[in-house]
């Protein structure tokens, strides 16, 4: 009986340790960490050696239309899609 209790406690402690070790990775992936690096032209960042999707700046409306802005060099690319399905892309270089 004593061996069973020790094994159960050791298993519970190990499981808690693994669970706590996974929490900081997921929290770092969701936060906008300034230490993350984004390869040029890619839609992901590298944080702590792991690929993390870039946060999207797409604004969606209730009617299904959306608008997003992204920076490419000195220009800002604006992509819009209307509720009827019409897609429009424009560039603004300042």
N, CA, C and O atoms as a GROMACS GRO file, in nm:
protein
  376
    1UNK      N    1   0.082  -0.119   0.000
    1UNK     CA    2   0.000   0.000   0.000
    1UNK      C    3   0.087   0.125   0.000
    1UNK      O    4   0.055   0.221  -0.069
    2UNK      N    5   0.195   0.124   0.076
    2UNK     CA    6   0.282   0.239   0.086
    2UNK      C    7   0.345   0.270  -0.051
    2UNK      O    8   0.358   0.387  -0.086
    3UNK      N    9   0.384   0.169  -0.127
    3UNK     CA   10   0.445   0.187  -0.258
    3UNK      C   11   0.346   0.250  -0.356
    3UNK      O   12   0.384   0.335  -0.437
    4UNK      N   13   0.219   0.208  -0.348
    4UNK     CA   14   0.114   0.261  -0.435
    4UNK      C   15   0.095   0.410  -0.410
    4UNK      O   16   0.081   0.486  -0.506
    5UNK      N   17   0.093   0.453  -0.285
    5UNK     CA   18   0.073   0.593  -0.250
    5UNK      C   19   0.190   0.677  -0.299
    5UNK      O   20   0.169   0.785  -0.354
    6UNK      N   21   0.314   0.629  -0.281
    6UNK     CA   22   0.432   0.701  -0.328
    6UNK      C   23   0.430   0.719  -0.479
    6UNK      O   24   0.461   0.826  -0.530
    7UNK      N   25   0.393   0.614  -0.550
    7UNK     CA   26   0.389   0.621  -0.696
    7UNK      C   27   0.282   0.718  -0.742
    7UNK      O   28   0.303   0.792  -0.838
    8UNK      N   29   0.168   0.718  -0.677
    8UNK     CA   30   0.059   0.807  -0.714
    8UNK      C   31   0.098   0.952  -0.689
    8UNK      O   32   0.070   1.039  -0.772
    9UNK      N   33   0.161   0.980  -0.577
    9UNK     CA   34   0.204   1.116  -0.546
    9UNK      C   35   0.312   1.161  -0.645
    9UNK      O   36   0.308   1.275  -0.692
   10UNK      N   37   0.406   1.075  -0.675
   10UNK     CA   38   0.511   1.111  -0.771
   10UNK      C   39   0.453   1.138  -0.909
   10UNK      O   40   0.497   1.230  -0.977
   11UNK      N   41   0.354   1.061  -0.949
   11UNK     CA   42   0.290   1.083  -1.079
   11UNK      C   43   0.215   1.215  -1.081
   11UNK      O   44   0.220   1.287  -1.181
   12UNK      N   45   0.146   1.249  -0.972
   12UNK     CA   46   0.073   1.375  -0.964
   12UNK      C   47   0.168   1.494  -0.968
   12UNK      O   48   0.138   1.594  -1.034
   13UNK      N   49   0.280   1.485  -0.899
   13UNK     CA   50   0.377   1.595  -0.898
   13UNK      C   51   0.438   1.612  -1.037
   13UNK      O   52   0.456   1.725  -1.084
   14UNK      N   53   0.471   1.502  -1.104
   14UNK     CA   54   0.528   1.509  -1.239
   14UNK      C   55   0.428   1.570  -1.336
   14UNK      O   56   0.466   1.651  -1.421
   15UNK      N   57   0.301   1.533  -1.327
   15UNK     CA   58   0.199   1.587  -1.416
   15UNK      C   59   0.180   1.737  -1.393
   15UNK      O   60   0.163   1.813  -1.488
   16UNK      N   61   0.183   1.779  -1.268
   16UNK     CA   62   0.170   1.922  -1.237
   16UNK      C   63   0.290   1.999  -1.290
   16UNK      O   64   0.274   2.110  -1.340
   17UNK      N   65   0.407   1.943  -1.280
   17UNK     CA   66   0.527   2.009  -1.331
   17UNK      C   67   0.523   2.025  -1.482
   17UNK      O   68   0.563   2.130  -1.534
   18UNK      N   69   0.476   1.923  -1.552
   18UNK     CA   70   0.464   1.932  -1.698
   18UNK      C   71   0.359   2.035  -1.736
   18UNK      O   72   0.377   2.111  -1.831
   19UNK      N   73   0.249   2.039  -1.663
   19UNK     CA   74   0.144   2.137  -1.689
   19UNK      C   75   0.192   2.279  -1.667
   19UNK      O   76   0.159   2.368  -1.746
   20UNK      N   77   0.269   2.301  -1.562
   20UNK     CA   78   0.320   2.435  -1.536
   20UNK      C   79   0.427   2.475  -1.638
   20UNK      O   80   0.440   2.593  -1.669
   21UNK      N   81   0.502   2.380  -1.688
   21UNK     CA   82   0.605   2.411  -1.786
   21UNK      C   83   0.543   2.452  -1.919
   21UNK      O   84   0.604   2.528  -1.993
   22UNK      N   85   0.424   2.404  -1.950
   22UNK     CA   86   0.359   2.436  -2.077
   22UNK      C   87   0.291   2.572  -2.074
   22UNK      O   88   0.270   2.631  -2.180
   23UNK      N   89   0.257   2.624  -1.959
   23UNK     CA   90   0.185   2.751  -1.948
   23UNK      C   91   0.267   2.869  -1.999
   23UNK      O   92   0.211   2.948  -2.076
   24UNK      N   93   0.393   2.889  -1.964
   24UNK     CA   94   0.465   3.004  -2.014
   24UNK      C   95   0.480   3.005  -2.166
   24UNK      O   96   0.480   3.113  -2.225
   25UNK      N   97   0.492   2.890  -2.230
   25UNK     CA   98   0.504   2.888  -2.375
   25UNK      C   99   0.378   2.938  -2.442
   25UNK      O  100   0.385   3.016  -2.537
   26UNK      N  101   0.262   2.894  -2.395
   26UNK     CA  102   0.138   2.939  -2.457
   26UNK      C  103   0.112   3.086  -2.426
   26UNK      O  104   0.057   3.157  -2.510
   27UNK      N  105   0.150   3.132  -2.308
   27UNK     CA  106   0.132   3.273  -2.276
   27UNK      C  107   0.223   3.360  -2.361
   27UNK      O  108   0.182   3.468  -2.404
   28UNK      N  109   0.345   3.315  -2.386
   28UNK     CA  110   0.437   3.392  -2.470
   28UNK      C  111   0.389   3.396  -2.613
   28UNK      O  112   0.410   3.495  -2.683
   29UNK      N  113   0.325   3.290  -2.658
   29UNK     CA  114   0.277   3.285  -2.796
   29UNK      C  115   0.161   3.382  -2.817
   29UNK      O  116   0.145   3.436  -2.927
   30UNK      N  117   0.081   3.403  -2.716
   30UNK     CA  118  -0.035   3.488  -2.732
   30UNK      C  119  -0.004   3.635  -2.708
   30UNK      O  120  -0.076   3.720  -2.759
   31UNK      N  121   0.097   3.666  -2.635
   31UNK     CA  122   0.128   3.806  -2.609
   31UNK      C  123   0.209   3.862  -2.724
   31UNK      O  124   0.276   3.789  -2.797
   32UNK      N  125   0.202   3.994  -2.741
   32UNK     CA  126   0.282   4.057  -2.845
   32UNK      C  127   0.416   4.094  -2.783
   32UNK      O  128   0.436   4.208  -2.740
   33UNK      N  129   0.505   3.999  -2.780
   33UNK     CA  130   0.635   4.014  -2.719
   33UNK      C  131   0.728   4.091  -2.812
   33UNK      O  132   0.744   4.050  -2.927
   34UNK      N  133   0.789   4.200  -2.766
   34UNK     CA  134   0.880   4.275  -2.854
   34UNK      C  135   1.006   4.196  -2.888
   34UNK      O  136   1.079   4.236  -2.979
   35UNK      N  137   1.035   4.087  -2.818
   35UNK     CA  138   1.153   4.006  -2.846
   35UNK      C  139   1.131   3.908  -2.960
   35UNK      O  140   1.224   3.838  -3.000
   36UNK      N  141   1.009   3.902  -3.015
   36UNK     CA  142   0.980   3.810  -3.124
   36UNK      C  143   1.032   3.868  -3.255
   36UNK      O  144   1.031   3.989  -3.276
   37UNK      N  145   1.077   3.780  -3.343
   37UNK     CA  146   1.133   3.821  -3.471
   37UNK      C  147   1.042   3.771  -3.582
   37UNK      O  148   0.996   3.657  -3.580
   38UNK      N  149   1.016   3.856  -3.679
   38UNK     CA  150   0.932   3.818  -3.792
   38UNK      C  151   1.017   3.817  -3.919
   38UNK      O  152   1.071   3.920  -3.958
   39UNK      N  153   1.031   3.701  -3.984
   39UNK     CA  154   1.105   3.697  -4.110
   39UNK      C  155   1.035   3.784  -4.214
   39UNK      O  156   0.912   3.790  -4.216
   40UNK      N  157   1.110   3.852  -4.302
   40UNK     CA  158   1.049   3.940  -4.400
   40UNK      C  159   0.956   3.863  -4.494
   40UNK      O  160   0.993   3.758  -4.548
   41UNK      N  161   0.837   3.915  -4.514
   41UNK     CA  162   0.741   3.856  -4.606
   41UNK      C  163   0.667   3.736  -4.553
   41UNK      O  164   0.589   3.675  -4.627
   42UNK      N  165   0.686   3.698  -4.430
   42UNK     CA  166   0.620   3.581  -4.375
   42UNK      C  167   0.505   3.623  -4.283
   42UNK      O  168   0.506   3.734  -4.230
   43UNK      N  169   0.409   3.535  -4.265
   43UNK     CA  170   0.293   3.566  -4.181
   43UNK      C  171   0.305   3.503  -4.043
   43UNK      O  172   0.204   3.472  -3.980
   44UNK      N  173   0.429   3.484  -3.997
   44UNK     CA  174   0.449   3.429  -3.863
   44UNK      C  175   0.568   3.498  -3.797
   44UNK      O  176   0.649   3.563  -3.864
   45UNK      N  177   0.577   3.482  -3.665
   45UNK     CA  178   0.689   3.535  -3.588
   45UNK      C  179   0.760   3.417  -3.524
   45UNK      O  180   0.703   3.309  -3.511
   46UNK      N  181   0.884   3.438  -3.484
   46UNK     CA  182   0.958   3.336  -3.412
   46UNK      C  183   0.978   3.387  -3.270
   46UNK      O  184   1.049   3.484  -3.246
   47UNK      N  185   0.914   3.319  -3.175
   47UNK     CA  186   0.923   3.353  -3.034
   47UNK      C  187   0.972   3.230  -2.958
   47UNK      O  188   0.912   3.123  -2.967
   48UNK      N  189   1.080   3.245  -2.886
   48UNK     CA  190   1.138   3.136  -2.807
   48UNK      C  191   1.166   3.013  -2.894
   48UNK      O  192   1.151   2.900  -2.849
   49UNK      N  193   1.206   3.036  -3.019
   49UNK     CA  194   1.238   2.926  -3.109
   49UNK      C  195   1.118   2.856  -3.168
   49UNK      O  196   1.134   2.752  -3.233
   50UNK      N  197   0.998   2.909  -3.149
   50UNK     CA  198   0.877   2.847  -3.201
   50UNK      C  199   0.806   2.942  -3.297
   50UNK      O  200   0.807   3.063  -3.277
   51UNK      N  201   0.744   2.886  -3.403
   51UNK     CA  202   0.667   2.967  -3.496
   51UNK      C  203   0.532   3.002  -3.435
   51UNK      O  204   0.459   2.916  -3.388
   52UNK      N  205   0.501   3.131  -3.437
   52UNK     CA  206   0.377   3.182  -3.380
   52UNK      C  207   0.309   3.267  -3.487
   52UNK      O  208   0.376   3.352  -3.546
   53UNK      N  209   0.179   3.249  -3.514
   53UNK     CA  210   0.112   3.332  -3.614
   53UNK      C  211   0.115   3.479  -3.575
   53UNK      O  212   0.101   3.513  -3.457
   54UNK      N  213   0.132   3.566  -3.675
   54UNK     CA  214   0.129   3.709  -3.648
   54UNK      C  215  -0.013   3.749  -3.609
   54UNK      O  216  -0.110   3.695  -3.662
   55UNK      N  217  -0.024   3.843  -3.517
   55UNK     CA  218  -0.159   3.891  -3.486
   55UNK      C  219  -0.215   3.965  -3.607
   55UNK      O  220  -0.145   4.045  -3.668
   56UNK      N  221  -0.338   3.938  -3.641
   56UNK     CA  222  -0.400   3.998  -3.758
   56UNK      C  223  -0.459   4.133  -3.721
   56UNK      O  224  -0.514   4.150  -3.612
   57UNK      N  225  -0.449   4.227  -3.812
   57UNK     CA  226  -0.512   4.356  -3.790
   57UNK      C  227  -0.636   4.369  -3.877
   57UNK      O  228  -0.681   4.480  -3.907
   58UNK      N  229  -0.692   4.255  -3.917
   58UNK     CA  230  -0.810   4.253  -4.001
   58UNK      C  231  -0.931   4.292  -3.918
   58UNK      O  232  -0.955   4.237  -3.810
   59UNK      N  233  -1.008   4.388  -3.970
   59UNK     CA  234  -1.130   4.432  -3.904
   59UNK      C  235  -1.247   4.374  -3.981
   59UNK      O  236  -1.264   4.403  -4.100
   60UNK      N  237  -1.326   4.291  -3.914
   60UNK     CA  238  -1.440   4.226  -3.979
   60UNK      C  239  -1.569   4.295  -3.935
   60UNK      O  240  -1.585   4.333  -3.819
   61UNK      N  241  -1.658   4.311  -4.030
   61UNK     CA  242  -1.787   4.373  -4.003
   61UNK      C  243  -1.896   4.266  -3.999
   61UNK      O  244  -1.875   4.153  -4.043
   62UNK      N  245  -2.010   4.303  -3.946
   62UNK     CA  246  -2.120   4.208  -3.930
   62UNK      C  247  -2.174   4.159  -4.064
   62UNK      O  248  -2.227   4.048  -4.072
   63UNK      N  249  -2.162   4.240  -4.169
   63UNK     CA  250  -2.216   4.199  -4.299
   63UNK      C  251  -2.121   4.107  -4.377
   63UNK      O  252  -2.154   4.066  -4.488
   64UNK      N  253  -2.006   4.074  -4.320
   64UNK     CA  254  -1.910   3.985  -4.385
   64UNK      C  255  -1.796   4.056  -4.454
   64UNK      O  256  -1.703   3.991  -4.501
   65UNK      N  257  -1.800   4.187  -4.461
   65UNK     CA  258  -1.690   4.260  -4.523
   65UNK      C  259  -1.575   4.274  -4.424
   65UNK      O  260  -1.594   4.263  -4.303
   66UNK      N  261  -1.454   4.300  -4.477
   66UNK     CA  262  -1.338   4.317  -4.390
   66UNK      C  263  -1.238   4.413  -4.453
   66UNK      O  264  -1.244   4.440  -4.573
   67UNK      N  265  -1.146   4.464  -4.370
   67UNK     CA  266  -1.042   4.557  -4.414
   67UNK      C  267  -0.918   4.530  -4.330
   67UNK      O  268  -0.927   4.514  -4.208
   68UNK      N  269  -0.802   4.525  -4.396
   68UNK     CA  270  -0.677   4.508  -4.322
   68UNK      C  271  -0.567   4.592  -4.384
   68UNK      O  272  -0.568   4.619  -4.504
   69UNK      N  273  -0.474   4.631  -4.301
   69UNK     CA  274  -0.358   4.708  -4.345
   69UNK      C  275  -0.232   4.633  -4.306
   69UNK      O  276  -0.223   4.579  -4.196
   70UNK      N  277  -0.134   4.629  -4.398
   70UNK     CA  278  -0.006   4.568  -4.367
   70UNK      C  279   0.104   4.655  -4.427
   70UNK      O  280   0.084   4.722  -4.528
   71UNK      N  281   0.219   4.652  -4.364
   71UNK     CA  282   0.330   4.735  -4.408
   71UNK      C  283   0.426   4.652  -4.491
   71UNK      O  284   0.466   4.542  -4.450
   72UNK      N  285   0.463   4.703  -4.609
   72UNK     CA  286   0.562   4.640  -4.696
   72UNK      C  287   0.664   4.746  -4.734
   72UNK      O  288   0.639   4.828  -4.822
   73UNK      N  289   0.778   4.744  -4.667
   73UNK     CA  290   0.881   4.846  -4.691
   73UNK      C  291   0.833   4.981  -4.643
   73UNK      O  292   0.795   4.995  -4.527
   74UNK      N  293   0.835   5.081  -4.731
   74UNK     CA  294   0.788   5.215  -4.696
   74UNK      C  295   0.640   5.234  -4.726
   74UNK      O  296   0.586   5.341  -4.698
   75UNK      N  297   0.575   5.134  -4.781
   75UNK     CA  298   0.436   5.145  -4.823
   75UNK      C  299   0.343   5.072  -4.726
   75UNK      O  300   0.384   4.982  -4.652
   76UNK      N  301   0.219   5.112  -4.728
   76UNK     CA  302   0.114   5.045  -4.652
   76UNK      C  303   0.016   4.988  -4.753
   76UNK      O  304  -0.036   5.060  -4.837
   77UNK      N  305  -0.008   4.858  -4.745
   77UNK     CA  306  -0.100   4.791  -4.836
   77UNK      C  307  -0.234   4.777  -4.765
   77UNK      O  308  -0.241   4.725  -4.653
   78UNK      N  309  -0.339   4.823  -4.831
   78UNK     CA  310  -0.473   4.817  -4.775
   78UNK      C  311  -0.553   4.717  -4.857
   78UNK      O  312  -0.568   4.734  -4.978
   79UNK      N  313  -0.604   4.613  -4.792
   79UNK     CA  314  -0.686   4.511  -4.859
   79UNK      C  315  -0.827   4.519  -4.802
   79UNK      O  316  -0.847   4.520  -4.681
   80UNK      N  317  -0.924   4.525  -4.892
   80UNK     CA  318  -1.063   4.534  -4.851
   80UNK      C  319  -1.146   4.434  -4.930
   80UNK      O  320  -1.120   4.409  -5.048
   81UNK      N  321  -1.244   4.377  -4.865
   81UNK     CA  322  -1.339   4.290  -4.933
   81UNK      C  323  -1.478   4.330  -4.888
   81UNK      O  324  -1.507   4.336  -4.768
   82UNK      N  325  -1.564   4.356  -4.984
   82UNK     CA  326  -1.699   4.401  -4.952
   82UNK      C  327  -1.788   4.281  -4.920
   82UNK      O  328  -1.748   4.166  -4.937
   83UNK      N  329  -1.907   4.310  -4.875
   83UNK     CA  330  -2.002   4.205  -4.841
   83UNK      C  331  -2.048   4.130  -4.966
   83UNK      O  332  -2.090   4.014  -4.956
   84UNK      N  333  -2.039   4.193  -5.083
   84UNK     CA  334  -2.080   4.129  -5.207
   84UNK      C  335  -1.969   4.043  -5.267
   84UNK      O  336  -1.992   3.974  -5.366
   85UNK      N  337  -1.849   4.047  -5.208
   85UNK     CA  338  -1.738   3.963  -5.255
   85UNK      C  339  -1.636   4.038  -5.338
   85UNK      O  340  -1.541   3.977  -5.389
   86UNK      N  341  -1.652   4.168  -5.355
   86UNK     CA  342  -1.558   4.248  -5.434
   86UNK      C  343  -1.431   4.273  -5.352
   86UNK      O  344  -1.437   4.323  -5.240
   87UNK      N  345  -1.316   4.237  -5.409
   87UNK     CA  346  -1.187   4.253  -5.342
   87UNK      C  347  -1.114   4.372  -5.401
   87UNK      O  348  -1.111   4.389  -5.522
   88UNK      N  349  -1.054   4.454  -5.314
   88UNK     CA  350  -0.980   4.572  -5.360
   88UNK      C  351  -0.851   4.582  -5.280
   88UNK      O  352  -0.852   4.569  -5.157
   89UNK      N  353  -0.740   4.605  -5.349
   89UNK     CA  354  -0.611   4.621  -5.284
   89UNK      C  355  -0.549   4.751  -5.332
   89UNK      O  356  -0.541   4.775  -5.452
   90UNK      N  357  -0.504   4.834  -5.239
   90UNK     CA  358  -0.442   4.961  -5.276
   90UNK      C  359  -0.316   4.980  -5.191
   90UNK      O  360  -0.303   4.925  -5.082
   91UNK      N  361  -0.224   5.060  -5.244
   91UNK     CA  362  -0.098   5.089  -5.174
   91UNK      C  363  -0.087   5.238  -5.150
   91UNK      O  364  -0.123   5.320  -5.235
   92UNK      N  365  -0.036   5.271  -5.032
   92UNK     CA  366  -0.013   5.411  -4.997
   92UNK      C  367   0.132   5.423  -4.952
   92UNK      O  368   0.170   5.370  -4.847
   93UNK      N  369   0.213   5.492  -5.031
   93UNK     CA  370   0.354   5.510  -4.999
   93UNK      C  371   0.378   5.654  -4.956
   93UNK      O  372   0.357   5.747  -5.034
   94UNK      N  373   0.420   5.672  -4.834
   94UNK     CA  374   0.444   5.808  -4.781
   94UNK      C  375   0.589   5.844  -4.792
   94UNK      O  376   0.629   5.954  -4.753
   0.00000   0.00000   0.00000
